[in-house]
Amino acid sequence: PSPTAPWILKQMFLDGVYFYAYNEVAFYTLSQVAPITHAIGNTLKRVAIIATTIVVFKNPVSNLSIIGSVIAIAGAMLYSIVKARESEKMAAKAA
């Protein structure tokens, strides 16, 4: 059975509500912790999402895909940390 228009509209609405809630939590968290802490938490969230999809959807994982994921996650975390430190330096200079 294919999804009906009302079902699709309901799912789109719920998706928007969930994304809005996610953004609210992210901005609140960022206001409560240092940017570097937030960046590390965001990276850990990515790891949790990848691990969950592997377990729930039984995605096959090769050694090469593990290495690629580790490199991508490490790169994203390092970029976030460097960017956060640069933002802190710029804010300190402006003050």
Backbone as ProteinMPNN parsed JSONL, in Angstrom:
{"seq_chain_A": "PSPTAPWILKQMFLDGVYFYAYNEVAFYTLSQVAPITHAIGNTLKRVAIIATTIVVFKNPVSNLSIIGSVIAIAGAMLYSIVKARESEKMAAKAA", "coords_chain_A": {"N_chain_A": [[0.837, -1.206, 0.0], [0.532, 2.184, -0.878], [1.605, 5.325, 0.577], [-0.782, 7.726, 1.733], [-1.942, 11.049, 0.815], [-2.765, 12.627, 3.133], [-1.341, 11.271, 5.139], [1.322, 11.674, 4.353], [1.478, 14.473, 4.529], [1.069, 14.763, 7.287], [3.385, 13.485, 8.217], [5.341, 15.208, 7.195], [4.732, 17.538, 8.611], [5.236, 16.653, 11.254], [7.967, 16.107, 11.003], [8.955, 18.705, 10.65], [8.287, 19.783, 13.168], [9.871, 18.182, 14.864], [12.433, 18.875, 13.938], [12.488, 21.599, 14.567], [12.334, 21.414, 17.374], [14.76, 20.083, 17.842], [16.579, 22.087, 17.022], [15.997, 24.061, 18.931], [16.866, 22.781, 21.294], [19.571, 22.487, 20.64], [20.469, 25.187, 20.445], [19.907, 26.058, 23.045], [21.607, 24.342, 24.489], [24.08, 25.198, 23.476], [24.134, 27.736, 24.562], [24.571, 27.13, 27.185], [26.956, 25.743, 27.491], [30.505, 25.659, 26.69], [31.654, 26.547, 23.386], [33.436, 24.618, 22.333], [32.897, 22.328, 23.848], [30.298, 21.913, 22.991], [30.791, 21.34, 20.294], [32.204, 18.927, 20.491], [30.246, 17.339, 21.679], [28.379, 17.36, 19.587], [29.788, 15.922, 17.685], [29.934, 13.443, 18.968], [27.248, 12.849, 18.893], [26.925, 12.348, 16.171], [28.423, 10.013, 15.927], [26.853, 8.321, 17.503], [24.516, 8.249, 15.955], [25.426, 7.004, 13.614], [26.24, 4.517, 14.668], [23.784, 3.596, 15.621], [22.298, 3.316, 13.243], [23.716, 1.243, 12.092], [23.179, -0.861, 13.834], [20.304, -0.937, 14.042], [19.32, -0.921, 11.35], [20.87, -2.84, 10.313], [23.097, -2.295, 8.689], [25.696, -3.183, 6.504], [29.142, -3.231, 7.409], [32.27, -2.521, 6.369], [35.864, -2.883, 6.736], [37.084, -0.776, 5.415], [35.011, 1.126, 5.284], [34.726, 1.675, 7.986], [37.205, 2.859, 8.55], [36.996, 5.104, 6.874], [34.781, 6.394, 8.062], [35.814, 6.989, 10.593], [37.884, 8.769, 9.896], [36.371, 10.847, 8.71], [34.706, 11.649, 10.844], [36.621, 12.384, 12.771], [37.851, 14.475, 11.385], [35.7, 16.294, 11.152], [35.277, 16.847, 13.86], [37.759, 17.975, 14.625], [37.803, 20.226, 12.95], [35.558, 21.597, 13.966], [36.421, 22.129, 16.576], [38.698, 23.756, 16.144], [37.495, 25.896, 14.791], [35.752, 26.816, 16.79], [37.604, 27.662, 18.727], [38.875, 29.713, 17.322], [36.73, 31.471, 17.045], [36.35, 32.158, 19.718], [38.759, 33.514, 20.204], [38.483, 35.692, 18.45], [36.276, 36.93, 19.602], [37.339, 37.653, 22.051], [39.272, 39.515, 21.271], [37.642, 41.508, 20.254], [36.426, 42.436, 22.507]], "CA_chain_A": [[0.0, 0.0, 0.0], [1.292, 3.432, -0.932], [1.136, 6.304, 1.563], [-1.787, 8.671, 1.262], [-1.565, 12.463, 0.95], [-2.833, 13.088, 4.52], [-0.251, 10.663, 5.908], [2.558, 12.368, 3.98], [1.42, 15.813, 5.131], [1.28, 14.593, 8.728], [4.803, 13.187, 8.432], [6.096, 16.434, 6.928], [4.497, 18.423, 9.749], [5.976, 16.117, 12.398], [9.381, 16.311, 10.719], [9.224, 20.11, 10.951], [8.219, 19.955, 14.622], [11.063, 17.546, 15.449], [13.616, 19.667, 13.595], [12.411, 22.808, 15.377], [12.704, 21.033, 18.741], [16.202, 19.815, 17.822], [17.28, 23.372, 16.985], [15.836, 24.71, 20.232], [17.764, 22.102, 22.229], [20.947, 22.794, 20.248], [20.775, 26.564, 20.839], [19.935, 26.106, 24.51], [22.843, 23.684, 24.919], [25.193, 26.073, 23.128], [24.157, 28.858, 25.51], [24.93, 26.633, 28.514], [28.301, 25.151, 27.511], [31.485, 26.283, 25.8], [31.52, 26.075, 21.998], [34.216, 23.397, 22.106], [32.112, 21.245, 24.442], [29.174, 21.691, 22.086], [31.32, 20.695, 19.085], [32.509, 17.532, 20.825], [28.946, 16.674, 21.848], [27.795, 17.181, 18.261], [30.52, 14.816, 17.058], [29.475, 12.206, 19.615], [25.902, 12.593, 18.366], [27.103, 11.731, 14.858], [28.86, 8.635, 16.16], [25.689, 7.58, 17.988], [23.599, 8.041, 14.831], [26.017, 5.984, 12.737], [26.166, 3.231, 15.364], [22.376, 3.19, 15.674], [21.874, 2.819, 11.935], [24.354, -0.055, 11.876], [22.48, -1.868, 14.646], [18.874, -1.02, 13.743], [19.066, -1.264, 9.951], [21.812, -3.904, 9.964], [23.948, -1.861, 7.577], [26.989, -3.871, 6.496], [30.255, -2.336, 7.673], [33.571, -3.094, 6.014], [36.991, -2.196, 7.373], [37.298, 0.483, 4.707], [33.989, 2.098, 5.697], [35.055, 2.074, 9.366], [38.316, 3.811, 8.454], [36.447, 6.334, 6.298], [33.94, 7.051, 9.071], [36.69, 7.536, 11.633], [38.551, 9.946, 9.333], [35.378, 11.909, 8.529], [34.273, 12.133, 12.156], [37.758, 13.082, 13.376], [38.009, 15.737, 10.667], [34.611, 17.196, 11.544], [35.503, 17.272, 15.235], [38.9, 18.891, 14.647], [37.357, 21.477, 12.338], [34.662, 22.27, 14.912], [37.221, 22.621, 17.707], [39.508, 24.881, 15.672], [36.583, 27.001, 14.506], [35.278, 27.35, 18.069], [38.719, 28.395, 19.345], [39.053, 30.953, 16.567], [35.616, 32.351, 17.408], [36.632, 32.67, 21.059], [39.837, 34.5, 20.075], [37.927, 36.892, 17.817], [35.396, 37.592, 20.582], [38.207, 38.242, 23.072], [39.89, 40.69, 20.673], [36.61, 42.522, 20.088], [35.998, 42.946, 23.818]], "C_chain_A": [[0.873, 1.257, 0.0], [0.738, 4.427, 0.088], [0.146, 7.283, 0.932], [-1.31, 10.097, 1.496], [-1.678, 12.952, 2.403], [-1.693, 12.516, 5.384], [1.06, 11.38, 5.621], [2.589, 13.766, 4.592], [1.653, 15.754, 6.637], [2.753, 14.341, 9.027], [5.671, 14.419, 8.196], [5.942, 17.415, 8.082], [5.297, 17.954, 10.962], [7.48, 16.29, 12.213], [9.785, 17.747, 11.043], [9.226, 20.378, 12.448], [9.465, 19.371, 15.287], [12.319, 18.356, 15.156], [13.647, 20.965, 14.387], [12.838, 22.505, 16.824], [14.205, 20.756, 18.835], [16.986, 21.125, 17.84], [17.162, 24.117, 18.31], [16.794, 24.106, 21.261], [19.214, 22.446, 21.911], [21.334, 24.213, 20.671], [20.811, 26.72, 22.358], [21.23, 25.496, 25.032], [24.039, 24.577, 24.647], [25.28, 27.262, 24.077], [24.605, 28.427, 26.91], [26.357, 26.101, 28.608], [29.218, 25.926, 26.565], [31.31, 25.737, 24.382], [32.289, 24.783, 21.719], [33.468, 22.185, 22.676], [30.936, 20.896, 23.537], [29.637, 20.963, 20.829], [31.617, 19.22, 19.338], [31.215, 16.742, 21.009], [28.273, 16.404, 20.515], [28.478, 16.036, 17.522], [30.095, 13.483, 17.657], [28.074, 11.832, 19.15], [25.995, 11.904, 17.005], [27.517, 10.269, 14.993], [27.671, 7.779, 16.607], [24.709, 7.287, 16.855], [24.131, 6.954, 13.903], [25.901, 4.607, 13.38], [24.731, 2.709, 15.404], [21.908, 2.647, 14.327], [22.498, 1.469, 11.622], [23.586, -1.147, 12.605], [21.027, -2.05, 14.18], [18.618, -1.507, 12.319], [19.996, -2.352, 9.427], [22.625, -3.549, 8.721], [25.273, -2.612, 7.623], [28.123, -2.86, 6.652], [31.555, -3.062, 7.343], [34.675, -2.338, 6.752], [37.232, -0.837, 6.728], [36.268, 1.53, 5.115], [34.205, 2.55, 7.137], [36.165, 3.115, 9.337], [37.819, 5.148, 7.902], [35.592, 7.103, 7.293], [34.788, 7.696, 10.156], [37.385, 8.8, 11.131], [37.572, 11.114, 9.205], [34.949, 12.503, 9.87], [35.396, 12.907, 12.842], [37.973, 14.435, 12.703], [36.939, 16.749, 11.047], [34.827, 17.717, 12.959], [36.661, 18.271, 15.3], [38.531, 20.243, 14.042], [36.483, 22.268, 13.314], [35.443, 22.867, 16.072], [38.043, 23.842, 17.289], [38.627, 26.101, 15.415], [36.081, 27.642, 15.798], [36.373, 28.151, 18.763], [38.962, 29.72, 18.634], [37.949, 31.95, 16.901], [35.834, 32.96, 18.784], [37.725, 33.732, 21.014], [39.324, 35.802, 19.476], [37.03, 37.664, 18.792], [36.241, 38.272, 21.652], [38.88, 39.511, 22.536], [38.896, 41.838, 20.563], [36.22, 43.157, 21.422], [36.966, 43.935, 24.399]], "O_chain_A": [[1.822, 1.372, 0.775], [-0.445, 4.386, 0.426], [0.239, 7.614, -0.25], [-0.389, 10.33, 2.279], [-0.768, 13.635, 2.874], [-1.155, 13.205, 6.25], [1.826, 11.664, 6.541], [3.618, 14.192, 5.117], [2.353, 16.598, 7.195], [3.307, 14.907, 9.97], [6.635, 14.645, 8.927], [6.913, 18.053, 8.489], [5.959, 18.755, 11.621], [8.19, 16.59, 13.173], [10.835, 17.979, 11.642], [10.074, 21.119, 12.944], [10.048, 19.996, 16.172], [13.176, 18.51, 16.027], [14.712, 21.392, 14.834], [13.612, 23.257, 17.418], [14.848, 21.153, 19.806], [17.953, 21.259, 18.591], [18.125, 24.737, 18.761], [17.453, 24.831, 22.007], [20.006, 22.674, 22.826], [22.424, 24.415, 21.206], [21.657, 27.439, 22.89], [21.876, 26.063, 25.913], [24.923, 24.704, 25.495], [26.374, 27.746, 24.367], [24.978, 29.269, 27.728], [26.909, 26.02, 29.705], [28.765, 26.735, 25.756], [30.872, 24.602, 24.199], [31.828, 23.946, 20.942], [33.42, 21.132, 22.039], [30.619, 19.723, 23.343], [28.949, 20.063, 20.347], [31.319, 18.367, 18.502], [31.106, 15.606, 20.547], [27.666, 15.351, 20.323], [27.823, 15.27, 16.816], [29.917, 12.504, 16.933], [27.746, 10.652, 19.027], [25.231, 10.982, 16.721], [27.028, 9.402, 14.269], [27.503, 6.65, 16.145], [24.134, 6.201, 16.797], [23.379, 6.087, 13.458], [25.512, 3.642, 12.723], [24.498, 1.511, 15.239], [21.204, 1.639, 14.271], [21.878, 0.637, 10.959], [23.367, -2.229, 12.062], [20.578, -3.173, 13.954], [17.799, -2.4, 12.103], [19.925, -2.74, 8.261], [22.818, -4.373, 7.826], [25.91, -2.673, 8.675], [28.067, -1.764, 6.094], [31.893, -4.076, 7.954], [34.432, -1.276, 7.324], [37.546, 0.136, 7.414], [36.612, 2.701, 5.275], [33.898, 3.693, 7.475], [36.08, 4.137, 10.018], [38.187, 6.206, 8.413], [35.669, 8.33, 7.362], [34.513, 8.815, 10.587], [37.468, 9.792, 11.855], [37.909, 12.245, 9.555], [34.844, 13.721, 10.008], [35.157, 13.963, 13.427], [38.246, 15.429, 13.377], [37.237, 17.927, 11.242], [34.589, 18.893, 13.232], [36.549, 19.304, 15.96], [38.911, 21.286, 14.573], [36.658, 23.478, 13.465], [35.16, 23.985, 16.505], [38.077, 24.844, 18.003], [38.988, 27.217, 15.788], [35.994, 28.866, 15.893], [36.098, 29.208, 19.33], [39.225, 30.735, 19.279], [38.212, 33.146, 17.026], [35.541, 34.135, 19.002], [37.632, 34.743, 21.71], [39.682, 36.887, 19.935], [37.029, 38.895, 18.805], [35.893, 39.358, 22.113], [39.039, 40.482, 23.277], [39.257, 42.999, 20.753], [35.738, 44.289, 21.456], [36.741, 44.449, 25.495]]}, "name": "protein", "num_of_chains": 1, "seq": "PSPTAPWILKQMFLDGVYFYAYNEVAFYTLSQVAPITHAIGNTLKRVAIIATTIVVFKNPVSNLSIIGSVIAIAGAMLYSIVKARESEKMAAKAA"}
